[in-house]
Amino acid sequence: MQLVLFFLKVEDYMLPCFSKQIFGLDCPGCGIQRSLSLLLQRDFVAAFKMYPAIYSLLLLFGFLLLDNFFKIKFSNTIIITLTSVTIILILMNYFLKFL
Protein backbone atom coordinates (compact mmCIF):
# COMPACT_ATOMS: atom_id res chain seq x y z
CA MET A 1 0.00 0.00 0.00
CA GLN A 2 2.83 2.40 0.85
CA LEU A 3 4.44 1.68 -2.52
CA VAL A 4 1.26 2.71 -4.32
CA LEU A 5 1.10 5.94 -2.33
CA PHE A 6 4.72 6.66 -3.27
CA PHE A 7 3.96 6.33 -6.98
CA LEU A 8 0.92 8.56 -6.68
CA LYS A 9 3.04 11.35 -5.21
CA VAL A 10 5.86 11.09 -7.77
CA GLU A 11 4.14 13.71 -9.92
CA ASP A 12 4.51 16.24 -7.09
CA TYR A 13 8.29 16.07 -7.45
CA MET A 14 8.64 16.33 -11.23
CA LEU A 15 10.99 18.98 -12.56
CA PRO A 16 9.47 21.73 -14.70
CA CYS A 17 10.60 22.17 -18.29
CA PHE A 18 12.67 25.34 -18.30
CA SER A 19 12.46 25.60 -22.08
CA LYS A 20 8.68 25.65 -21.86
CA GLN A 21 8.70 28.14 -18.99
CA ILE A 22 11.15 30.54 -20.64
CA PHE A 23 10.30 30.27 -24.34
CA GLY A 24 6.83 28.77 -24.21
CA LEU A 25 7.87 25.83 -26.42
CA ASP A 26 8.16 22.15 -25.59
CA CYS A 27 11.65 20.68 -25.67
CA PRO A 28 12.43 17.27 -27.24
CA GLY A 29 12.45 15.74 -23.75
CA CYS A 30 9.06 17.06 -22.64
CA GLY A 31 6.92 14.17 -21.47
CA ILE A 32 9.65 11.75 -20.42
CA GLN A 33 9.07 12.21 -16.67
CA ARG A 34 5.34 11.64 -16.97
CA SER A 35 5.98 8.69 -19.26
CA LEU A 36 8.26 7.08 -16.65
CA SER A 37 5.61 7.76 -14.02
CA LEU A 38 3.00 6.04 -16.19
CA LEU A 39 5.34 3.07 -16.65
CA LEU A 40 5.69 2.78 -12.88
CA GLN A 41 1.90 2.75 -12.68
CA ARG A 42 1.86 -0.01 -15.35
CA ASP A 43 -0.01 2.08 -17.89
CA PHE A 44 2.14 1.07 -20.85
CA VAL A 45 -0.05 2.43 -23.65
CA ALA A 46 -0.39 5.84 -22.02
CA ALA A 47 3.38 5.92 -21.43
CA PHE A 48 3.95 5.34 -25.14
CA LYS A 49 1.43 8.00 -26.10
CA MET A 50 3.05 10.47 -23.72
CA TYR A 51 6.60 9.88 -25.02
CA PRO A 52 6.96 7.36 -27.89
CA ALA A 53 10.73 7.00 -27.50
CA ILE A 54 10.45 5.70 -23.92
CA TYR A 55 10.80 2.03 -24.81
CA SER A 56 13.73 2.43 -27.19
CA LEU A 57 15.40 4.74 -24.67
CA LEU A 58 15.02 2.20 -21.85
CA LEU A 59 16.23 -0.56 -24.16
CA LEU A 60 19.28 1.54 -25.08
CA PHE A 61 20.16 2.30 -21.46
CA GLY A 62 19.60 -1.32 -20.47
CA PHE A 63 21.86 -2.52 -23.26
CA LEU A 64 24.55 0.02 -22.34
CA LEU A 65 24.43 -1.18 -18.75
CA LEU A 66 24.59 -4.81 -19.82
CA ASP A 67 27.47 -4.06 -22.20
CA ASN A 68 29.52 -2.70 -19.28
CA PHE A 69 29.38 -6.03 -17.47
CA PHE A 70 29.48 -8.53 -20.34
CA LYS A 71 31.35 -8.62 -23.63
CA ILE A 72 28.67 -8.63 -26.32
CA LYS A 73 29.51 -9.36 -29.93
CA PHE A 74 28.57 -6.53 -32.33
CA SER A 75 27.76 -4.26 -29.41
CA ASN A 76 28.87 -1.15 -31.30
CA THR A 77 26.45 -1.89 -34.15
CA ILE A 78 23.61 -2.55 -31.70
CA ILE A 79 24.34 0.66 -29.77
CA ILE A 80 24.47 2.75 -32.95
CA THR A 81 21.19 1.21 -34.18
CA LEU A 82 19.38 1.72 -30.87
CA THR A 83 20.70 5.28 -30.60
CA SER A 84 19.59 6.08 -34.15
CA VAL A 85 16.10 4.65 -33.57
CA THR A 86 15.78 6.57 -30.32
CA ILE A 87 16.90 9.87 -31.85
CA ILE A 88 14.53 9.42 -34.81
CA LEU A 89 11.60 8.71 -32.47
CA ILE A 90 12.42 11.71 -30.28
CA LEU A 91 12.66 14.06 -33.25
CA MET A 92 9.52 12.69 -34.90
CA ASN A 93 7.58 13.14 -31.67
CA TYR A 94 8.98 16.65 -31.25
CA PHE A 95 8.05 17.80 -34.74
CA LEU A 96 4.60 16.15 -34.65
CA LYS A 97 3.75 18.20 -31.54
CA PHE A 98 3.82 21.32 -33.70
CA LEU A 99 1.31 20.00 -36.26
BAFI-3210 file (N, C-alpha, C; in Angstrom, 3 decimals, decimal comma, padded with zeros to 6 digits):
// residues 99
n [1|2|3|4|5|6|7|8|9|10|11|12|13|14|15|16|17|18|19|20|21|22|23|24|25|26|27|28|29|30|31|32|33|34|35|36|37|38|39|40|41|42|43|44|45|46|47|48|49|50|51|52|53|54|55|56|57|58|59|60|61|62|63|64|65|66|67|68|69|70|71|72|73|74|75|76|77|78|79|80|81|82|83|84|85|86|87|88|89|90|91|92|93|94|95|96|97|98|99]
n.u [000,818|001,954|003,805|002,236|001,162|003,498|004,081|001,919|002,484|004,698|004,442|004,280|006,866|008,110|010,328|010,136|009,826|012,244|012,666|010,098|008,965|010,480|010,628|008,187|007,840|007,721|010,328|012,526|012,582|010,321|007,780|008,937|009,320|006,706|005,972|007,672|006,605|004,043|004,777|005,694|003,292|002,199|000,845|001,151|000,443|-000,431|001,962|003,519|002,078|002,455|005,237|006,772|009,367|010,138|010,388|012,418|014,463|014,754|015,493|017,929|019,471|019,428|020,800|023,295|024,096|024,221|026,213|028,432|029,057|029,231|030,858|029,718|029,052|029,245|028,407|028,832|027,518|024,893|024,444|024,713|022,562|020,328|020,593|020,224|017,555|016,242|016,828|015,578|012,886|012,498|012,859|010,850|008,541|008,810|008,599|006,049|004,451|004,088|002,337]
n.v [-001,194|001,239|001,555|002,062|004,539|006,029|006,086|007,528|010,055|010,827|012,558|015,012|015,775|016,240|017,721|020,998|021,987|023,942|025,118|025,296|026,978|029,337|029,964|029,157|026,951|023,442|021,141|018,665|016,649|016,844|015,341|012,958|012,464|012,167|010,010|007,999|007,904|006,941|004,422|003,273|003,057|001,081|001,623|001,124|001,742|004,400|005,527|005,212|006,820|009,284|009,705|008,582|007,527|006,215|003,428|002,546|004,102|003,158|000,552|001,048|002,206|000,041|-001,883|-000,606|-000,652|-003,416|-004,041|-002,985|-004,860|-007,362|-008,897|-008,254|-009,436|-007,568|-005,232|-002,488|-001,968|-002,562|-000,644|001,734|001,413|001,296|003,831|005,477|004,831|005,710|008,482|009,229|008,656|010,456|012,944|012,806|012,730|015,214|017,055|016,408|017,368|020,013|020,107]
n.w [000,000|000,790|-001,212|-003,446|-002,726|-002,787|-005,552|-006,449|-005,549|-006,937|-009,076|-007,853|-007,472|-009,872|-012,221|-013,610|-017,063|-018,260|-020,718|-021,724|-019,845|-020,146|-022,951|-023,899|-025,483|-026,118|-025,248|-026,786|-024,879|-023,361|-021,553|-020,835|-018,089|-017,111|-018,648|-017,639|-015,083|-015,687|-016,636|-014,259|-013,010|-014,432|-016,806|-019,795|-022,457|-022,302|-021,467|-023,750|-025,522|-024,321|-024,510|-027,096|-027,523|-025,255|-024,791|-026,551|-025,574|-022,931|-023,560|-024,859|-022,748|-020,974|-022,496|-022,736|-020,061|-019,624|-021,453|-020,217|-018,276|-019,496|-022,274|-025,373|-028,546|-031,527|-030,292|-030,702|-033,142|-032,430|-030,435|-031,912|-033,682|-031,906|-030,737|-032,973|-033,698|-031,398|-031,397|-033,800|-033,176|-031,040|-032,314|-034,298|-032,685|-031,452|-033,618|-034,544|-032,532|-033,132|-035,208]
ca.u [000,000|002,828|004,444|001,258|001,099|004,721|003,957|000,916|003,044|005,862|004,143|004,505|008,292|008,643|010,988|009,474|010,599|012,668|012,462|008,677|008,701|011,151|010,300|006,825|007,871|008,159|011,648|012,429|012,450|009,060|006,921|009,646|009,073|005,343|005,982|008,257|005,611|002,996|005,340|005,691|001,901|001,860|-000,014|002,140|-000,046|-000,394|003,377|003,950|001,425|003,052|006,596|006,958|010,731|010,445|010,802|013,728|015,405|015,015|016,231|019,284|020,157|019,599|021,861|024,551|024,428|024,593|027,472|029,523|029,381|029,478|031,351|028,672|029,506|028,570|027,757|028,870|026,454|023,614|024,342|024,465|021,194|019,382|020,704|019,591|016,103|015,780|016,897|014,528|011,596|012,423|012,662|009,516|007,577|008,980|008,051|004,599|003,753|003,820|001,314]
ca.v [000,000|002,402|001,675|002,709|005,945|006,659|006,334|008,560|011,353|011,093|013,713|016,239|016,069|016,331|018,976|021,727|022,175|025,344|025,599|025,648|028,140|030,541|030,270|028,767|025,827|022,154|020,680|017,273|015,738|017,057|014,169|011,755|012,209|011,640|008,689|007,084|007,765|006,042|003,074|002,778|002,746|-000,014|002,084|001,069|002,427|005,836|005,916|005,338|007,996|010,473|009,879|007,362|006,998|005,699|002,029|002,434|004,740|002,202|-000,559|001,538|002,305|-001,318|-002,524|000,019|-001,179|-004,813|-004,058|-002,697|-006,029|-008,533|-008,618|-008,627|-009,360|-006,534|-004,261|-001,149|-001,887|-002,546|000,656|002,747|001,211|001,718|005,278|006,084|004,654|006,574|009,869|009,421|008,710|011,706|014,060|012,691|013,145|016,653|017,800|016,151|018,199|021,322|020,004]
ca.w [000,000|000,846|-002,515|-004,321|-002,329|-003,275|-006,984|-006,679|-005,206|-007,771|-009,918|-007,088|-007,447|-011,227|-012,556|-014,698|-018,286|-018,297|-022,082|-021,858|-018,988|-020,641|-024,342|-024,210|-026,424|-025,585|-025,667|-027,241|-023,747|-022,645|-021,466|-020,419|-016,668|-016,972|-019,262|-016,651|-014,020|-016,194|-016,655|-012,884|-012,683|-015,353|-017,886|-020,854|-023,653|-022,017|-021,428|-025,141|-026,098|-023,717|-025,024|-027,889|-027,496|-023,921|-024,806|-027,190|-024,667|-021,854|-024,157|-025,082|-021,459|-020,470|-023,259|-022,343|-018,745|-019,825|-022,195|-019,282|-017,467|-020,342|-023,626|-026,324|-029,926|-032,332|-029,406|-031,303|-034,148|-031,705|-029,770|-032,948|-034,177|-030,866|-030,604|-034,154|-033,575|-030,315|-031,855|-034,805|-032,470|-030,278|-033,248|-034,900|-031,669|-031,246|-034,740|-034,651|-031,543|-033,704|-036,262]
c.u [000,867|003,508|003,517|001,163|002,338|004,594|002,916|001,476|004,285|005,637|004,338|005,965|008,910|009,233|010,226|010,396|010,957|012,506|011,018|008,343|009,283|010,660|008,868|006,727|008,313|009,568|011,510|012,256|011,154|008,195|007,614|009,408|007,681|005,241|006,582|007,303|004,489|003,497|005,347|004,283|001,337|000,844|000,858|001,706|000,000|001,038|003,909|003,343|002,031|004,426|006,969|008,359|011,080|010,972|012,159|014,805|015,764|015,807|017,692|020,060|020,388|020,722|023,227|025,015|024,907|025,948|028,664|029,961|029,753|029,995|030,329|029,195|028,629|027,881|027,764|027,759|025,090|023,404|024,038|023,037|020,163|019,411|020,014|018,074|015,541|015,766|015,800|013,159|011,425|012,139|011,303|008,444|007,616|008,342|006,552|003,798|003,341|002,736|-000,077]
c.v [001,265|002,632|002,387|004,195|006,693|007,010|007,407|009,954|011,691|012,346|015,038|016,688|016,158|017,713|019,681|021,821|023,653|025,941|026,061|026,881|029,423|030,943|029,931|027,616|024,550|021,858|019,224|016,265|015,888|015,806|012,940|011,438|011,612|010,237|007,643|006,850|006,816|004,603|002,463|002,418|001,654|000,386|002,243|001,813|003,939|006,347|006,102|006,568|009,289|010,765|008,611|006,747|006,327|004,268|001,847|003,058|003,807|000,998|-000,159|001,610|000,932|-002,046|-001,931|-000,482|-002,622|-004,926|-003,725|-003,922|-007,255|-008,087|-009,152|-008,417|-008,365|-005,479|-002,856|-000,957|-001,795|-001,187|001,761|002,635|001,693|003,233|005,984|005,997|005,596|008,038|010,162|009,523|010,015|012,879|014,005|013,150|014,660|017,457|017,574|016,951|019,543|021,281|020,053]
c.w [000,000|-000,495|-003,498|-003,988|-002,792|-004,745|-007,286|-006,421|-006,025|-008,602|-009,183|-007,144|-008,839|-011,474|-013,671|-015,910|-018,399|-019,688|-022,278|-021,020|-019,570|-022,032|-024,727|-025,198|-025,715|-026,067|-026,137|-026,101|-022,971|-022,705|-020,932|-018,938|-016,447|-017,568|-018,308|-015,486|-014,443|-016,286|-015,258|-012,415|-013,586|-016,419|-019,132|-022,117|-023,451|-021,959|-022,839|-025,801|-025,570|-024,318|-025,782|-027,833|-026,173|-023,961|-025,466|-026,307|-023,510|-022,353|-024,389|-023,768|-020,837|-021,187|-022,902|-020,983|-018,841|-020,513|-021,297|-018,496|-018,286|-021,705|-024,614|-027,736|-030,690|-031,472|-029,996|-032,325|-033,480|-031,040|-030,779|-033,471|-033,159|-030,679|-031,766|-034,079|-032,512|-030,748|-032,884|-034,140|-031,691|-031,206|-033,935|-033,934|-031,478|-032,381|-034,911|-033,617|-032,119|-034,783|-035,712]
res [m|q|l|v|l|f|f|l|k|v|e|d|y|m|l|p|c|f|s|k|q|i|f|g|l|d|c|p|g|c|g|i|q|r|s|l|s|l|l|l|q|r|d|f|v|a|a|f|k|m|y|p|a|i|y|s|l|l|l|l|f|g|f|l|l|l|d|n|f|f|k|i|k|f|s|n|t|i|i|i|t|l|t|s|v|t|i|i|l|i|l|m|n|y|f|l|k|f|l]
***
